[in-house]
Amino acid sequence: MNATPTPRGHAVVIGASLGGLLAARALSESFERVTLIERDELPAAPDHRRGAPQDHHTHGLLARGRHALDQLFPGFTDELVAASAPLADLQADMHWYFDGRPLAPTRSGLVGVAASRPLIEYVVRSRVAAIPGVTFIDRCPGLDLTTSPDRSAVTGVRLLGGAEGAGERVIEADLVIDASGRGAHSPVRLEQWGYGRPREDRVHIGCTYMTQMYRREPHHLDGRIGTVCSSYPGQPRGGIILAQEHDRFIVTLAGVLGEEAPSDRAGMIAYAETYAAPEFAEIIRTAKPLGEPVQMRYPASVRRRYEDMAAFPEGFLVVADALCSFNPLYGQGITVAALEAVLLTDLLAESRDDLWRRFFRGATELVDTPWALVLGGDLRHPQVEGARTAQSQSFAEYMTRYWSAAHHDALLGTALLRVTNLLDEPASLLAPDLVDRVTAHC
């Protein structure tokens, strides 16, 4: 067995949100120093950041993502639970509505932890900050990248001012990672450097969500931690109720294809009453609101195909939402970022040679399944533009029957949740025994 290489050199991560924090954790095993650069002021407690409007909304931590975070940060789940985040069985302690029908409940063995985005980010940030050699530079409003004269390699970051009037300065680096989110400037920079832009896949879904926090009482949802109600053809509305730390519920009312939930209480109740799940209107009607509702829009899922580029500068990578930004209603972003961090850790332990090509190829395999789930789910709406093959149409028709059967058959529900939690591939739902169970109910 090869010995772990001695950490050497300096790596810089642009963006200290979850994607950047997880990348920094991966780099810390191979680089002597890691610097994270963030435009926001980083809070000293679990709190919202000005530049992260998404942290006011519901975030899912899929089962595979929780496993990856426990791998990167041993004891991560225990730390969330110690901060009062609920731990529960994802099928027995939640209601899942697909095509207007709930999955049959049972003990699935799939354990989930329900926590707010600020708490998850704070725990990860605290763990990363405790790693020797890792430093943070926050309140940095602007930066640029430096390159070699022939633009064949990225050599560092130029900070264009910062906190307390700090002037321009250059930070040299052996590797720079762009984790600045879905608005990342990397495609523009690559074009300016002569590499061209990466090909983009887009799925325009026109998603809008309205989120409100409520006080959680023991009688709410009969003690369950949440309810998920997906949109489907003919019903462009969906949402999620999820328990949070400190006895709270977060409720998100979502709409796709231009549907928008109102922000006033009466309007939210009327909107929620159109759901198959009665829990939404019940919580809004009876629970004590904490703060004001917050709206956010998400026009399209975007996947940048860096793996297809013929050339790419050395010493540079793009990760997390800057690489692929998913429809947030599927709750996949944190999980994929964690899996990319595990991949990066393994690749750097092998070698730094040809890193960009090896990473983007490996990340493609990680992204393929969650992207296929988004594509398949969103393209069920006939108004969403995208290629629909005979094979995909056949699978969609099968899944319509599958969801109907899973309303009666709990084993089918467990198999489905294993796929949505990225533990199994969608093709596993075509196993002969599952097909027989679907046929028996349809």
C-alpha positions in Angstrom: 0.0 0.0 0.0 1.4 3.4 -1.0 2.1 5.9 1.8 0.1 9.1 2.0 2.0 11.8 0.2 3.4 14.6 2.4 1.2 17.8 2.0 3.0 20.4 0.0 2.1 23.7 -1.7 -0.7 26.2 -1.5 -4.3 25.8 -2.7 -6.9 28.6 -2.9 -10.7 28.1 -2.9 -13.0 30.8 -4.3 -16.2 30.7 -2.2 -16.6 29.6 1.4 -20.2 28.2 1.0 -20.7 24.5 1.4 -19.1 23.6 -1.9 -16.0 25.6 -1.1 -15.7 24.3 2.4 -16.0 20.7 1.3 -13.4 21.3 -1.4 -11.1 22.8 1.2 -11.5 19.7 3.4 -10.4 17.6 0.4 -7.4 19.8 -0.3 -6.2 19.9 3.3 -4.8 16.3 3.0 -2.6 17.1 0.0 -1.7 20.8 0.4 0.3 22.3 3.2 -1.8 25.5 3.1 -5.4 26.1 2.0 -7.0 29.6 1.7 -10.7 30.2 1.3 -11.8 33.5 -0.1 -15.4 34.7 0.5 -17.1 37.9 -0.4 -19.5 37.7 2.6 -18.7 38.3 6.2 -18.7 34.8 7.7 -20.9 34.6 10.8 -19.5 33.3 14.1 -22.7 31.3 14.7 -25.3 29.4 12.7 -26.8 32.4 10.9 -27.8 33.6 7.5 -25.3 35.2 5.1 -26.2 38.2 2.9 -24.8 36.6 -0.2 -26.6 33.2 0.3 -30.3 33.9 -0.1 -30.9 30.2 -0.6 -30.0 29.5 3.1 -33.4 30.9 4.2 -35.1 28.0 2.4 -35.5 24.2 3.0 -32.3 22.2 2.4 -32.3 18.4 2.1 -29.4 16.2 3.2 -29.9 13.0 1.4 -28.8 9.7 3.0 -25.8 9.3 0.7 -24.8 12.9 1.4 -24.9 12.3 5.2 -22.7 9.3 4.8 -20.2 11.3 2.7 -20.1 14.1 5.3 -19.6 11.6 8.1 -16.7 10.2 6.0 -15.2 13.7 5.5 -15.9 14.8 9.1 -16.2 11.9 11.5 -19.0 12.5 14.0 -20.7 15.1 11.7 -24.2 13.6 12.2 -23.7 13.4 15.9 -22.7 17.0 16.0 -26.0 18.0 14.2 -28.0 15.9 16.6 -26.2 17.5 19.6 -27.4 20.9 18.2 -31.0 19.5 18.4 -31.4 18.5 14.7 -34.0 15.7 14.5 -32.8 12.2 13.4 -35.5 10.0 11.8 -36.4 7.2 9.5 -37.0 8.7 6.1 -40.0 6.6 5.2 -41.6 5.9 8.6 -41.2 9.4 10.0 -42.0 11.4 6.8 -44.9 11.4 4.3 -44.0 11.5 0.6 -46.6 12.4 -2.0 -45.9 11.4 -5.6 -48.5 12.2 -8.2 -50.9 13.2 -5.4 -50.6 9.9 -3.4 -48.6 9.1 -0.3 -46.0 6.3 -0.2 -46.9 3.5 2.1 -45.0 4.1 5.3 -42.6 1.5 6.9 -39.3 1.3 8.7 -36.9 1.7 5.8 -33.5 1.8 7.5 -32.8 5.1 5.7 -31.9 7.5 8.4 -32.0 11.3 7.7 -31.1 14.3 9.8 -33.2 17.5 9.5 -31.2 20.6 9.9 -31.2 24.2 8.6 -28.7 25.3 6.0 -27.1 27.8 8.4 -26.5 25.0 11.0 -25.1 22.6 8.4 -22.8 25.2 7.0 -21.7 26.4 10.4 -20.8 22.9 11.6 -18.8 22.2 8.4 -17.1 25.6 8.5 -16.1 25.1 12.1 -14.6 21.7 11.3 -12.7 23.1 8.3 -11.4 26.1 10.3 -9.9 23.7 12.9 -7.7 22.0 10.2 -4.1 23.1 10.5 -3.0 25.2 7.5 -6.5 26.3 6.6 -7.2 30.1 6.6 -10.2 32.2 5.6 -10.3 35.6 4.0 -13.8 37.0 4.1 -15.4 40.4 3.2 -13.6 40.2 -0.2 -15.9 41.9 -2.7 -13.8 41.2 -5.9 -11.1 39.1 -7.3 -9.5 38.0 -10.6 -7.3 35.0 -11.5 -3.6 35.2 -12.5 -2.2 33.0 -15.1 1.1 32.0 -16.7 2.1 34.2 -19.7 0.8 31.6 -22.2 -2.4 31.1 -20.2 -1.7 27.4 -19.9 -2.0 27.5 -16.1 -3.7 29.4 -13.4 -1.1 30.7 -10.9 -3.1 32.5 -8.2 -5.7 35.0 -7.3 -5.6 38.8 -7.4 -7.7 40.3 -4.6 -9.3 43.6 -5.7 -9.6 45.2 -2.3 -11.2 43.8 0.8 -12.2 44.5 4.4 -11.0 47.6 6.1 -9.8 49.2 2.9 -7.2 46.5 2.1 -5.6 47.2 -1.2 -5.0 45.0 -4.2 -2.7 42.0 -3.7 -1.9 38.7 -5.4 -2.0 35.3 -3.6 0.0 32.7 -5.5 -1.3 29.2 -5.6 -0.5 25.8 -7.0 -4.2 25.0 -7.4 -7.2 27.3 -7.6 -10.8 26.0 -7.2 -13.8 27.9 -8.3 -16.6 27.1 -5.8 -18.4 30.5 -6.3 -21.8 29.0 -7.1 -24.1 28.9 -10.1 -23.2 32.5 -11.1 -19.5 31.6 -11.4 -17.4 33.6 -13.9 -15.2 30.6 -15.0 -16.9 30.2 -18.4 -16.2 33.8 -19.3 -12.7 33.6 -18.0 -12.0 30.5 -20.0 -13.3 32.1 -23.2 -11.1 35.2 -22.6 -8.1 33.0 -22.2 -8.8 31.3 -25.5 -10.2 27.9 -24.3 -13.8 28.6 -25.3 -16.8 28.1 -23.0 -17.9 24.7 -21.8 -21.1 23.3 -23.4 -24.1 23.8 -21.2 -27.2 21.7 -20.7 -30.2 23.6 -19.3 -33.6 22.6 -18.1 -35.8 25.6 -17.8 -38.4 24.8 -15.0 -39.3 28.3 -13.8 -39.3 27.4 -10.1 -40.4 29.8 -7.4 -40.6 29.0 -3.7 -42.0 30.8 -0.7 -40.6 29.8 2.7 -41.8 30.5 6.2 -40.5 29.2 9.6 -42.9 28.1 12.3 -42.8 26.9 15.9 -43.0 23.1 16.0 -45.4 21.6 18.6 -45.5 17.9 19.6 -48.9 17.3 18.0 -47.9 18.7 14.6 -47.8 16.0 11.9 -48.5 13.4 14.6 -44.8 13.7 15.6 -43.4 13.1 12.2 -40.5 15.3 11.0 -41.9 16.3 7.6 -44.0 15.9 4.5 -42.9 16.2 0.8 -45.4 16.9 -1.9 -44.0 16.8 -5.5 -45.4 18.6 -8.5 -46.5 16.5 -11.5 -48.2 17.0 -14.8 -51.4 18.9 -14.2 -50.3 20.1 -10.7 -47.4 22.5 -11.0 -47.4 23.1 -7.2 -45.3 21.2 -4.6 -43.5 21.8 -1.4 -41.9 20.5 1.8 -42.4 20.7 5.5 -39.3 19.7 7.5 -38.5 19.8 11.2 -35.4 21.9 12.1 -33.3 22.3 15.2 -34.7 24.2 18.2 -38.3 22.9 17.7 -39.1 24.6 14.4 -40.7 23.7 11.1 -39.6 25.1 7.8 -42.4 25.2 5.2 -41.7 25.8 1.6 -44.5 26.3 -0.9 -43.1 25.9 -4.4 -44.4 26.3 -7.9 -43.0 25.5 -11.3 -43.7 26.9 -14.8 -44.6 30.3 -13.4 -46.7 29.2 -10.4 -46.0 31.4 -7.4 -47.3 31.1 -3.9 -48.4 34.4 -2.3 -46.7 35.8 0.8 -49.8 36.7 2.9 -51.1 34.2 5.3 -54.6 33.9 3.8 -53.0 33.5 0.3 -50.5 30.9 1.5 -53.4 28.9 3.1 -55.4 29.0 -0.1 -52.4 27.9 -2.1 -51.6 25.0 0.3 -55.2 23.8 0.2 -54.6 22.8 -3.4 -52.1 20.2 -2.4 -53.0 16.5 -1.9 -51.2 16.7 1.5 -53.5 18.5 4.0 -50.5 19.0 6.4 -49.4 22.2 4.6 -52.5 24.2 5.1 -52.8 22.8 8.6 -49.4 24.0 9.7 -49.8 27.4 8.1 -53.2 27.8 9.7 -52.4 26.7 13.2 -48.6 27.0 13.9 -47.0 30.1 15.2 -44.9 31.9 12.5 -41.3 32.8 13.2 -40.3 35.7 11.1 -41.6 36.7 7.7 -41.9 34.5 4.5 -39.1 34.7 2.0 -39.3 34.2 -1.7 -36.7 32.9 -4.2 -36.7 32.2 -7.9 -34.7 29.5 -9.7 -35.2 29.6 -13.5 -33.2 26.6 -14.7 -30.9 23.7 -13.8 -27.6 24.2 -15.5 -24.8 21.6 -16.1 -21.5 22.8 -17.5 -19.7 20.1 -19.5 -16.1 20.8 -18.6 -15.3 17.1 -19.2 -15.8 17.7 -23.0 -13.3 20.5 -23.3 -10.3 19.7 -25.5 -7.9 21.8 -23.3 -8.1 23.4 -19.8 -5.6 25.4 -17.8 -3.5 23.4 -15.3 -3.9 24.4 -11.6 -7.6 25.1 -11.9 -10.9 23.3 -11.2 -14.6 24.1 -10.9 -16.8 22.3 -8.4 -20.2 22.1 -6.8 -22.9 24.5 -8.1 -20.4 26.2 -10.4 -20.1 22.9 -12.2 -23.7 21.7 -12.0 -26.6 23.6 -10.4 -29.7 21.4 -9.8 -33.4 22.3 -9.4 -33.3 22.8 -5.6 -36.6 20.9 -5.1 -34.7 17.7 -5.5 -32.4 18.5 -2.6 -29.3 17.1 -4.3 -26.8 20.0 -4.2 -25.1 19.3 -0.8 -24.8 15.6 -1.4 -23.2 16.1 -4.8 -20.7 18.6 -3.4 -19.8 16.2 -0.7 -19.3 13.3 -3.2 -17.1 15.6 -5.3 -15.0 16.4 -2.2 -14.5 12.6 -1.6 -13.5 12.2 -5.3 -11.0 15.1 -5.1 -9.5 13.6 -1.9 -8.9 10.3 -3.6 -7.6 11.8 -6.9 -5.1 14.0 -5.1 -3.9 11.1 -3.0 -2.9 9.3 -6.2 -1.4 12.2 -8.2 -1.7 15.8 -9.2 -0.9 15.0 -12.8 -3.7 15.7 -15.3 -5.9 16.6 -12.4 -8.5 18.6 -14.3 -9.2 15.8 -16.8 -9.4 13.1 -14.1 -11.6 15.2 -11.8 -14.1 16.3 -14.5 -14.4 12.8 -15.8 -15.0 11.4 -12.3 -17.4 14.2 -11.4 -19.4 13.4 -14.6 -20.1 9.9 -13.2 -21.2 11.4 -9.9 -23.5 14.0 -11.6 -25.1 11.7 -14.1 -27.6 10.1 -11.8 -28.9 13.2 -10.0 -29.0 15.0 -13.3 -31.0 12.2 -14.8 -33.5 12.4 -11.9 -33.9 16.1 -12.4 -34.3 15.7 -16.1 -36.8 12.9 -15.8 -38.8 14.6 -13.2 -39.0 18.0 -14.9 -39.6 16.7 -18.4 -42.7 15.0 -17.2 -44.3 18.5 -17.5 -45.1 18.8 -21.2 -44.3 22.5 -21.1 -40.7 21.9 -20.2 -38.4 21.9 -23.3 -36.0 19.0 -23.7 -35.3 15.8 -25.7 -37.7 13.0 -24.9 -36.6 9.6 -26.3 -38.8 6.5 -26.7 -36.8 4.9 -23.9 -37.2 7.9 -21.5 -41.0 8.0 -22.3 -41.3 4.3 -21.6 -39.5 4.7 -18.3 -41.7 7.7 -17.3 -44.8 5.7 -18.0 -43.5 2.8 -15.9 -42.7 5.3 -13.1 -46.3 6.6 -13.2 -47.5 3.0 -12.5 -44.7 2.6 -9.9 -45.8 5.6 -7.8 -49.3 4.4 -7.9 -48.3 0.9 -6.7 -46.0 2.3 -4.0 -49.0 3.9 -2.4 -50.0 0.3 -1.4 -46.6 -1.5 -1.3 -44.1 -0.1 1.2 -41.2 -2.1 -0.2 -41.6 -0.3 -3.5 -41.5 3.0 -1.6 -38.2 2.0 0.1 -36.6 1.1 -3.2 -37.8 4.5 -4.6 -36.3 6.4 -1.7 -33.0 4.6 -2.0 -32.8 6.0 -5.6 -33.9 9.5 -4.7 -31.3 9.4 -1.9 -28.6 8.5 -4.5 -27.9 5.1 -2.8 -29.1 3.1 -5.8 -29.3 3.8 -9.6 -32.7 4.5 -11.2 -32.3 1.2 -13.2 -32.6 -0.7 -10.0 -36.3 0.1 -10.1 -36.6 -2.2 -13.1 -35.5 -5.2 -11.2 -37.8 -8.2 -12.1 -39.1 -8.5 -8.5 -40.1 -4.9 -8.4 -41.6 -5.0 -11.9 -43.8 -7.9 -10.7 -44.9 -6.0 -7.6 -45.8 -3.0 -9.8 -47.8 -5.2 -12.2 -49.6 -6.8 -9.3 -51.0 -3.4 -8.2 -51.7 -2.0 -11.6 
